[in-house]
Amino acid sequence: MKCVNRLVTDRVLWIYETSGPSRRPPSAMMRSPLLRPSLHHFLSLRLLGTAAPKAVERLAADALPVALNFEDPSAFRVKSFGELLRALGVFQLCSVPVLVNNCGKLMSVARTLLGKRGFALFLRPSVYAQFVAGESEGEITHSMEKMSSLGLRPMLAVPIEEDLGESTGERRYNDNLASMLECVDMSHSNAWSKDPMMQLKITALLSPELCVKLSTLLSEQQYDLDLLVRAMDGEPISFPGLQESENTHFLCGLQRLNKVGEASANKVRVLVDAEYTYMNPALSLVTMAMMKKFNQDGAWIWNTYQCYLKESRSLLLEDVRLSISESFCLGVKLVRGAYMDKERKLANSEGCSEPVHESWEHTNDSYNGSLDILLELISRDPQRYRIIVATHNEESVRRAVQRMGELGIDKDGGSVCFGQLLGMCDHVSLTLAQQGYLVYKSVPYGSVDNTLPYLVRRAQENRTVLQGIRKERDLLRLELHRRLRQGLRQGS
């Protein structure tokens, strides 16, 4: 059966590799016309015995899940009157282009004029309260307990990252490590979620300058994952292409990441965030090494795939193959992406072709195609592959739900879950949770100063998903009007 599953896995990977651009050519065997399977043939093989019996029964007997239209404002009845007003106000601000385009500068000016304390008092009740769980453990606990009561699961995120020119030295990276370990402990020790998750930024523990250099080196030669695993364990490896000081820092960074892996293994699933294209190859390399070490018996370390990138599907397929050849479980966080403007500006300034898709429609196709790949794999081996469908796009959510029904994937089995940001897309999150799907909310926490870059990105991201924000705003208004009418009737 293991050999049959491997053959079918190879076939489904070949299907998706040959239906779009891929960086790795198919093998000679797969190029043979006699062995080219169609998707229809692949599904026929599953029905004839390569699929699990449970999946076969469901494919034959189950109807598709109830259609999700996300049009019901009653999803917001769990929110207080003040929360409705705050969300409406924040979304209204996010719909004003001049404010969103200049929000970073405006916040910087406001902080200068009001001072650190005054700026915090200004921001805390509004944008900060909408998108951040709080700063103290008491504030965070209160937010998490309320979320859990609504059937939502928290995915804690320490919003620490660095870009080029922002490196702060080993002492700061060690302080960041302490914050990450606190996040692991907080996620595990509280009864907020049966299967806790957290997010990790590699550049909180490893300098972006080194990540960029590694990414350049990786375009010419590959690093053996075994070397990185040995370095994580403390062996003084000398990596080719790095100067002595860079090698020393890399070893320190790998050992910091190892401490996060050791603390979280079998306790908390760590979702490593993707960042900018000029450092992503290094981030993926390190993440794959962590997977090789910690994902032997389950998907505890996950990688993120940004589907607005033209190469996202080929990267995903490569990593699926790598997980098979290196015998580790693969966890996937599937996102559209959050750095589109900067990626395009950088490509234009350097005279390079843009790495992101030309249109929103192409990004949607990329996302849905990658989603299909993972769901097909999960339907055959739900312990080896896991995915969080991290999107605010209703079409992609409905597609995932439909395919789960068609493939017989349990909605609460843990192999497929959904994710949205705290303070956004609650009409989707709450509706999914009410229907029994596993839903996580990305929950940043920390001081106003530490979360400011995160808040700026959230405002800019709202601009790019304005249609969804408009719908959520309209549903919030309907619920607000309902309560006002109800209050008037009760008062009369």
TIDREN-132176 format. One record per residue: residue in one letter; x negated, y, z of N, C-alpha, C in turn. Coordinates in steps of 0.2 Angstrom, whole numbers, plus 5000, padded with zeros to 4 digits. Layout:
<sites>
AXYZXYZXYZ;...
</sites>
This chain:
<sites>
M499649945000500050005000499650065000;K499050065004498650125004498350144997;C498150084993497950094986498450124982;V499050104983499650124979499750204980;N499750214987499850284989499350334986;R498650304986498150344983498250354976;L498450304972498550314965499150364963;V499650354967500250404966500050474968;T499650484973499350544975498950574969;D498550534966498150554960498550574955;R499050544954499550554948499850624949;V500150634955500450694956500050754956;L499350744958498950804957498750814950;W498650764946498550764939499150804936;I499750794938500350824935500250904936;Y500150924942500050994943499451024941;E498850984940498251014937498351034930;T498750984926498750994919499351044917;S499751064922500351104921500151174922;G499451194924499251264925498551264925;P498151314925497451324925497151294932;S496651254931496251224936495551234935;R495151234941494451244941494151174940;R494451124941494151064941494451014935;P494150994930494450954925494650884927;P495150854924495350794926494850744924;S494850684928494350634927494550594920;A494050554917494150524911494750484911;M494850444917495450404917496050444917;M496050504920496650544920496850574913;R496250574909496350604902496650554897;S496650494899496950444895497650454893;P497850454887498650464886499050414889;L498750354889499150294892499250304899;L498950344903499050354910499350414912;R499550454907499850524909500550514911;P500650524918501350514920501750574920;S502350574918502850634918503050634925;L503350694927503650704934504250654935;H504650644929505150594930504950524931;H504350504928504050444929503850434936;F503550484939503250484945503850474950;L504350514950504950504954505250434953;S505250404947505450334946505050284950;L504350294950503950254954504150254961;R504250314964504450324971505050284972;L505550284968506150254969506050174969;L505550154965505450084964505050054970;G504850094975504450064980503950104983;T503650154980503050184983503250234988;A503950254988504150304993504350264999;A504350295005504650265011505350245011;P505550195013506250175013506750225015;K506550255021507050315023507150365018;A506650385014506650435009507150405003;V507050345002507450314996508150314998;E508350295004509050295006509350365006;R508950415008509250485008509350515001;L508850494996508850514989509550484986;A509650424988510250394985510950414988;A510950434995511550444998511650515000;D511150555002511250625005511450674999;A511850725001512050774997511550834999;L511450884994510950934996511250975002;P510751005006510951045012511451105010;V511751125015512251175014511851235011;A512151275006511851325003511651385008;L511051415008510851465012510951525008;N511351575010511451635007511151695011;F511051685018510751735022511151795022;E511851795021512251855021512651865027;D512551825032513051835038512751875043;P513051935044512751985049512751955057;S513151905058513251875064512551845067;A512151835062511451815065511151865070;F511351925069511051975073511451995080;R511951945081512351955087511951945094;V511351915093510951895098510551955100;K510552005096510152065097510552115102;S510152155106510452205110510652265106;F511052315108511252375104510552415103;G510152415108509552455107509052425102;E509052355102508652325097508852335090;L509552335089509852355082509652425080;L509752475085509552545083508752545081;R508352515085507652525084507452495077;A507752435076507552395069507852445063;L508452465064508652515059508252575058;G508052605063507552665063506952645059;V506652595061505952575059506052555051;F506552515049506652495042506752565038;Q507152605041507252665037506552705036;L506152715041505552745040505052705035;C505152645035504752605030504952605023;S505552635022505852645015505652705012;V505352755016505152815013504352805011;P504252805004503652795001503052845004;V503252905004502652955006502452935013;L502852915018502652895024502252825024;V502452785021502152715020501452725017;N501452755012500752765008500252805012;N500452845017500052885021500052865028;C500352805030500452795037499852785041;G499252765038498652755041498352825043;K498352875039498152935040498652975045;L499252965044499752995049499652975056;M499552905057499452885063498752905066;S498252915062497652935065497653015067;V498053055063498153125065498553125071;A499053085072499553085078499153065084;R498653015083498252995089497753055091;T497553085086497053145088497453205092;L498053215089498453275092498753255099;L498953195100499353175106498853145111;G498253125109497853085113497953015114;K497552975116497652895117498252885120;R498352915126498952895130499652925127;G499552985125500153015122500352975115;F499952955112500052915105500352845107;A500152815112500352755114501152755117;L501252815120501952825123502452835117;F502152865112502552885106502652825102;L502152775101502252725096502552665100;R502452655106502652595110503452575109;P503852625110504552605109504852595102;S504452615097504652615090504352555086;V503852575082503552525078503152475082;Y502852485087502452435091502952385094;A503552415097503952365100504352325095;Q504352345088504752305083504252245081;F503652255080503152205077502652175082;V502652195088502152175093502452145099;A502252095102502552065108502452095114;G501852135115501752175121500952165122;E500752195128500052195129499952145136;S500252155141500152115147500452045146;E500251995150500551935150501251935151;G501451975156502251975158502652005152;E502352055148502752075142502752015137;I502251985136502251935131502651875133;T502651855139503051805142503851815141;H504051885142504751905141504951895134;S504551915129504651915122504751845120;M504251795122504251725120504851695123;E505051705129505651665132506251685128;K506351745126506951775123506951735116;M506351735113506251705106506451625106;S506251595112506351525112507051515113;S507451555117508151545118508551555112;L508251585107508551585100508451535095;G508051485098507851425094507251445089;L506851495091506251515087505651495091;R505151485087504551465090503951515089;P503651535094503151585093502451555091;M502151595086501451585084501051645086;L500651635091500351695094499751715089;A499651775089499051805084498751855088;V498051855089497651905091497451945085;P497752005084497552045078496952075078;I496352035078495652055077495452035071;E495152075067494752055061494252115059;E493852105055493352155053493252155045;D493152215043492952215035492252235035;L491952245029491352265028491152335031;G490652335034490452405038490752405045;E491052355047491352365054491052315059;S490552275057490252225061490052255068;T490152225073489952255080489452215084;G489152165081488652125085488952065089;E488452025091488551965094488951975101;R488852025104489252035111489952045109;R490152085104490852085102491152025100;Y490751985096491051925094491151875099;N490751875104490851835110491451855114;D491551925115492151945118492751925114;N492751925107493351905103493451825104;L492851795105492951715107493351705113;A493251745118493551745124494351755123;S494451805119495151825118495551765114;M495151735109495451675106495551615110;L495151605115495251555120495751565124;E495851625126496451645130497151635126;C497051645120497651635116497851565115;V497351515115497451445115497751425121;D497451455127497751435134498451455134;M498551515132499251545133499751505129;S499551485123500051445118500151385121;H499651355124499751285127500051275134;S499951325138500151315145500851335146;N501151375142501851395143502251355139;A502851345141503351305138503751335133;W503451375129503851415124503951375118;S503551325116503651285110503351215111;K503751165109503551095109502851085105;D502751115100502251105095501951175094;P501551205099501251275098500751285092;M500851345090500351365084500051435086;M499451445084499151515084498851525078;Q498651595077498251615071497551635073;L497151625068496451645069496151675063;K495751735065495451765059494651745060;I494351725055493651705055493251765056;T493451815053493051875054493051905061;A493451885065493351905072492751865076;L492551815073491951775076491351775071;L491351795065490851795060490851855056;S490251885055490251955052490551945045;P490851995042491151995035490552005030;E489952035032489452035028489151965026;L489051925031488851865030489351815026;C489951835028490551795024490451815016;V490351875015490251895008489651865005;K489051865008488451835006488551755004;L488851725009489051655008489451645002;S489951685001490451674996490051684989;T489551724989489151734983488651674982;L488351644987487951584987488351524985;L489051524987489451464985489651464978;S489551524975489751524967489151484963;E488551474967488051444963487851374966;Q488051364972487851294975488351284981;Q488551224982488951204987488651184994;Y488851204999488651175006488951115008;D488551065010488851005013489251015019;L489850995019490250995025489950965032;D489550915030489250875036488750925039;L488350965035487951015038488251065043;L488851085041489151135045489451105051;V489651035051489951005057489350995062;R488750975059488150965063487951035067;A488051085063487851155066488351175071;M489051155070489551165075489351135082;D489051075081488851035087488251055090;G487951105087487351135091486651115087;E486651085082486051065079485751125075;P485151145075484851205072484751195065;I485251195061485251185054484951245050;S484551235045484351295041484751295034;F485151345033485551345027485251385022;P485251355016484851385010485151445008;G484751495006484951555004485051615009;L484951595016485051645021484451665024;Q484351725026483751745030483851715037;E483251725040483251695047483751725052;S483851795052484351825056485051805054;E485151795047485851775045485951705047;N485451665046485551595048485751585056;T485351625060485551625067486251645069;H486451705065487151725066487651675064;F487451645058487951595056488051535061;L487451515064487451455068487851475075;C487751535077488151565083488951565081;G489051595075489751595073490151525072;L489751475070490051405069490151375076;Q489651395081489751365087490351405091;R490451465090491051495092491751465090;L491751455083492251425080492351345083;N491851315084491851245087492251255094;K492051305098492351305104493151315104;V493351355099494051365098494351295096;G494051255091494251195089494351145095;E493751145099493751095105494351115110;A494451175111494951195115495651185113;S495751185106496451175103496651105101;A496151065100496250995097496750965101;N497250935098497750895101498250935106;K498151005106498551045110498951095106;V498551135102498851195098498551195091;R499051205086498851205079498551275078;V497951275075497651335073497651355066;L498051405064498151425057497651475055;V497151465051496651515049496851555044;D496851625045497051665040496551675034;A496851685028496451705023496351785023;E495851815020495751885020495651905013;Y495051945012494951975005494651925001;T494751924994494451874989493651874990;Y493351934991492651934991492351894997;M492751875002492451835007492851765008;N493351755005493851695006493451625004;P492951624999492651554999492251535005;A491951585008491651565014492051545020;L492651585020493151565025493451495024;S493551485018493851415016493351365018;L492651375016492151325018492151305025;V492151365030492151355037492751315039;T493351335036493951305038493951225037;M493751215031493651145029493251105033;A492651135035492251095040492551085047;M492951135049493351125055493851075054;M494151065048494651015047494350945047;K493750945044493350875044493250855051;K493050905056492850885062493450865067;F494050905066494550905071495250875068;N495250865062495850845059495850765057;Q495450725060495450655059496150625060;D496450645066497050605068497650645067;G497650705065498150755064497950825061;A498450865059498250925056498250975062;W497650985065497651035070497351105068;I496951105062496651165059496951165052;W497251225051497651235044497251295040;N497251295034497051345030497651385026;T497451445024497951485021497851495014;Y498351495010498351495003498751555001;Q498451604997498751664995498951664988;C499651654987499851634980499951694976;Y499751754978499751814973499051804969;L498651764971497951754968498051704962;K497751724956497851684950497551614952;E497051604956496751544957497051504962;S497551524965497751494972497951414971;R498251404965498551334964497951284963;S497451304959496851264958496451254965;L496451304969496051304976496451254980;L497151254980497551204984497351134982;L497351124975497251054973496551034974;E496051074974495451054976495351034983;D495751074987495651054995496050994996;V496650984993496950914993496450854992;R496150864986495650814984495150804989;L494850864992494350864997494550825003;S495150845005495450805011495450735011;I495650715004495650635003494950605003;S494450645000493850614999493450615006;E493650665010493250675017493650645022;S494250615021494750585025494950625031;F495150685030495550725035496150745033;C496550765038497250785037497250855035;L497750875031497750945028498350985030;G498251045034498751085036498751145031;V499351165029499351225024499851275026;K499551335027499951395028500051435021;L500651435018500751455011501051525012;V500651575009500951645009500851675002;R501251735001501151764995500451814995;G500351845001499751885002499951955004;A499451985008499552055011499052105009;Y498552085004498052135003498052154995;M498652154992498752164985498452234983;D498652284986498352354984497652364984;K497352334989496552344990496252294985;E496552234984496252194979496252224972;R496752254970496752284963496352344963;K496352384968495852444968495152424967;L494952374971494252354971494052324964;A494552284961494352254955494352314949;N494752364950494752414945494052454946;S493852464952493252504953492652474951;E492652404951492052364948492152344941;G492652364938492752344931492852274930;C493152234935493352164935494052154933;S494252094931494952084930495252074937;E495852094937496252084944496352014946;P496151994952496251924954496951914956;V497351964956498051944958498551944952;H499051904952499551904947499751964944;E499951974938500152034935500852054937;S501252014940501952034941502151994947;W502752014950503051984956503351914954;E503551914948503851844945503251794945;H502651814942502151764942501951744949;T501951784954501751764961502351714963;N502951734962503451684964503351614961;D503251614954503051554951502451514954;S501951554956501351524959501551494966;Y501951534970502151514977502551444976;N503051454972503551394972503251334969;G502751344964502351284962501951254967;S501551294971501151264976501651234982;L502151264983502651234988502851164985;D503051154979503251084976502751034977;I502051054976501551004977501550984984;L501551024989501451004996502050964998;L502650984996503250944998503250874995;E503050864989502950804986502450754990;L501850784992501450744996501650735002;I502050775006502250765012502850715012;S503250715007503750665007503450585007;R502850585005502550515005502050505011;D501750555014501350545020501450605024;P501950605028502050665032501650675038;Q501250625039500750635045500050665042;R499950655036499250675033499350745030;Y499950775028500050835026500550875030;R500450935031500950985034500851055031;I501451085031501551155028501951195032;I501751255033502251315035502351355029;V503051355028503251395022503351475025;A502751505024502751575027502951625022;T503551645022503751685017504451725019;H504551785017505151825018505651815012;N505351785007505751775001506351725001;E506951745001507451695002507551644996;E507351654990507351604985506851554987;S506251564989505751514991506051474997;V506351505002506551475007507151425005;R507651445001508151404999507851344994;R507351354990507051304986506751254991;A506351274996506051225001506551185004;V507151215006507651175010507951125005;Q508051144999508351104994507951044992;R507251054991506751004990506750954996;M506750985002506750945008507250895008;G507850915006508450865005508350815000;E508150834994508050794989507550734990;L506950754994506450714995506450675001;G507050685005507150655011506650675017;I506450735017506050765022506450785028;D506250755034506650775040506550855041;K507150885043507050965044506750975051;D506750925056506450935062505850885063;G505650855058505050815059504450835060;G504350905059503650935060503250945055;S503350905049502850915043503050975039;V503651005039503751065036504151115041;C503851175041504151225045504151285042;F504551335044504551405041504251455045;G504051505042503751565046503851635044;Q504051675048504151745046503751785052;L503651855050503351895055503851925060;L503651935066504051955072504252025069;G504952035070505252105069505452105061;M505352055057505552065050505851995048;C506352005044506651945041507051905046;D507351935051507651895056508351865054;H508651895049509251865046509051795043;V508451785040508251715037508051675043;S507651695048507351655053507951625058;L508351675059508951655064509451605060;T509551615054509951565050509651505050;L509051495048508651435048508651395054;A508551435060508551405066509251375068;Q509751415067510451385068510551325065;Q510251315059510451255055509951195056;G509451205061509051155064508351145061;Y508151195057507551195054507051225059;L506351205059505851225063505651295060;V505651345065505551415062505051445067;Y504451475065503951505069503951585067;K503851625072503751695071503051715073;S502751745068502051765069502051825074;V501751815080501851855086501151885088;P500951945085500351985088500452015094;Y499952015098499952055105499352085106;G499352135110498752175112498952245113;S498452295114498552365115498752395109;V499052455109499252495103498652505099;D498052525102497452535098497252475094;N497252415098496952355094497452325089;T498052345089498552325084498752375079;L498452435079498552485074498452465067;P497852435065497752405058498352355056;Y498552315061499052265059499652305058;L499852355062500452395061500452425054;V499952455052499852485046499952445040;R499652385041499852335035500552305035;R500852305041501552285041502052335037;A501852405039502252455035502152455028;Q501552445026501352435018501652375015;E501652325019501952255017502752265016;N503052305020503752315020503952355013;R503452395011503552435004503652384999;T503152324999503152284993503752234993;V504052224999504652185000505252225001;L505352274998505852325000506552294999;Q506652254994507352224992507552184998;G507152145001507252105007507452145013;I507052205014507152245019507752285019;R507952305013508652335012509152295014;K509152225012509652185014509752175022;E509152165025509152155032509452225035;R509252275032509452345035510252345034;D510552325029511252325028511552275033;L511352215034511652175039511552205046;L511052235047510952265054511552315055;R511652355049512152405050512852375051;L513052325047513652285048513752265055;E513252235058513352215065513352275070;L513052325068513052385072513852415072;H514052425066514752445065515252405068;R515152335068515652285071515652305079;R515052315082515052325089515352395091;L515252445087515552505088516352505088;R516552465082517252455082517552415088;Q517252365090517452325095517452365102;G516952405103516952455108517552505109;L517652525103518252575102518852545104;R518952475101519552445103519652425110;Q519052405113519152395120519252455125;G519052515122519152575126519752605125;S520152585120520852615119521352585122;
</sites>
